[in-house]
Structure formats: C-alpha cells, structure tokens
C-alpha cells in the first residue's frame, strides 16, 4: 500500500494498493486481498494495481492488472497518477 494523502482531522488517509505475482497467467483468486481492502475502506482506496509476468493488461473487479514491463513503463512515464 502506498499512502497518497495523509490522514488529517478533516479527512481520512488515502492510498493505492499494489499486488505483485510471479505468475504468467492472472487468476481471479489473486485479487482477494485487494478486494477485501477495497470493501473495508472504499473511500480510502484511490487505485488498486496488480503486476504479473503475463503479457496482457487487464481490468478486473476494479483492479488494474499490468504485465511487469508495462507497469514499469507506466511508473516511469506517469508515476502512479490515476489512469
């Protein structure tokens, strides 16, 4: 988890979740922890990301799933801005 906004008296903290897997194929079971965090803190999770060794970019259950190389390019080009 990466905090994107600190908690204050007026607002809760916000964060991005990142899940990494060594698998070459994405399986829906990999999303369990990210889904649970989003269910428990829906207003605080601003983005959910996952990285794997596959070749296709996917979006499942609100989680953006990147092949490793694509994630690194996105990180280098844009940081972790929404998108």
C-alpha positions as CSV (number, residue, x, y, z in Angstrom):
1,X,0.0,0.0,0.0
2,X,1.2,3.5,-0.8
3,X,-0.3,6.4,1.0
4,X,-1.3,9.2,-1.4
5,X,-2.8,11.5,1.3
6,X,-2.1,11.6,4.9
7,X,-4.8,11.4,7.5
8,X,-5.9,14.7,8.9
9,X,-8.6,15.8,11.3
10,X,-10.9,16.6,8.4
11,X,-10.1,13.7,6.0
12,X,-9.0,10.0,6.2
13,X,-5.8,8.8,4.6
14,X,-6.0,7.7,1.0
15,X,-3.8,5.0,-0.6
16,X,-3.1,2.8,-3.6
17,X,-2.9,-0.9,-3.2
18,X,-0.3,-2.9,-5.3
19,X,-0.3,-6.7,-5.5
20,X,2.6,-8.5,-7.3
21,X,2.5,-12.1,-8.5
22,X,5.2,-14.1,-10.3
23,X,2.6,-16.0,-12.4
24,X,2.4,-15.7,-16.2
25,X,-1.4,-16.1,-16.1
26,X,-3.6,-14.0,-13.9
27,X,-6.1,-15.8,-11.7
28,X,-9.1,-14.2,-10.1
29,X,-8.0,-15.6,-6.7
30,X,-5.0,-13.2,-6.7
31,X,-7.5,-10.3,-6.2
32,X,-8.8,-11.4,-2.9
33,X,-6.7,-9.2,-0.6
34,X,-7.2,-6.1,-2.8
35,X,-10.9,-6.7,-2.9
36,X,-11.1,-7.1,0.9
37,X,-9.2,-3.9,1.4
38,X,-11.4,-2.0,-1.0
39,X,-14.5,-3.4,0.7
40,X,-13.3,-2.3,4.2
41,X,-12.0,1.1,3.1
42,X,-13.9,2.1,-0.1
43,X,-13.4,5.8,0.2
44,X,-9.7,5.5,1.1
45,X,-8.5,3.3,-1.8
46,X,-8.0,5.6,-4.8
47,X,-6.5,3.0,-7.1
48,X,-5.8,-0.8,-7.0
49,X,-3.0,-2.2,-9.1
50,X,-1.6,-5.6,-9.7
51,X,1.5,-6.7,-11.5
52,X,2.3,-10.1,-13.0
53,X,4.6,-11.7,-15.6
54,X,2.0,-12.1,-18.3
55,X,1.6,-10.1,-21.5
56,X,-1.9,-8.6,-21.4
57,X,-3.2,-5.6,-19.5
58,X,-6.4,-6.4,-17.7
59,X,-9.0,-4.8,-15.5
60,X,-11.0,-7.0,-13.1
61,X,-13.1,-6.1,-10.2
62,X,-11.8,-2.5,-10.2
63,X,-8.2,-3.7,-10.2
64,X,-5.8,-2.6,-12.9
65,X,-3.6,-5.5,-13.8
66,X,-0.3,-4.8,-15.6
67,X,2.4,-7.0,-17.1
68,X,5.6,-6.1,-15.3
69,X,7.3,-4.3,-18.2
70,X,4.1,-2.3,-18.9
71,X,3.8,-1.3,-15.3
72,X,7.5,-0.2,-15.1
73,X,6.9,2.0,-18.2
74,X,3.7,3.5,-16.8
75,X,5.5,4.1,-13.5
76,X,8.5,5.8,-15.3
77,X,6.2,7.9,-17.6
78,X,3.4,8.9,-15.3
79,X,4.3,8.0,-11.7
80,X,1.2,6.4,-10.1
81,X,-1.3,9.0,-11.3
82,X,-4.8,7.8,-12.0
83,X,-5.0,6.3,-15.2
